[in-house]
Amino acid sequence: MLEVDEDAVAVKVKNFNPKRVIGVIRAEMIPDRNTARYSASNTARVEVVAVQKKGDRTILELKPAPKKKARS
């Protein structure tokens, strides 16, 4: 995570410069709109739901991925 506020979470995409590629989890994609469960410098499992280009920057619209199922 790069930055968290009440409307969205900015996510650093592994192996990419944040000036070129950034991920965004909008609050409406998070259960109960609870962005507080994310904090800067943590990691998160996400799924890409859309890709946008704005100038030289690629913006990945993300949503939280389902939790991994425990192995039995």
Secondary structure, DSSP 4 states (H G I P E B T S, - for coil): --EE-SSEEEEEPTTS-TTTEEEEEEGGGSGGG-GGG--TT----EEEEEEEEETTEEEEEEEEPPPPPPP-
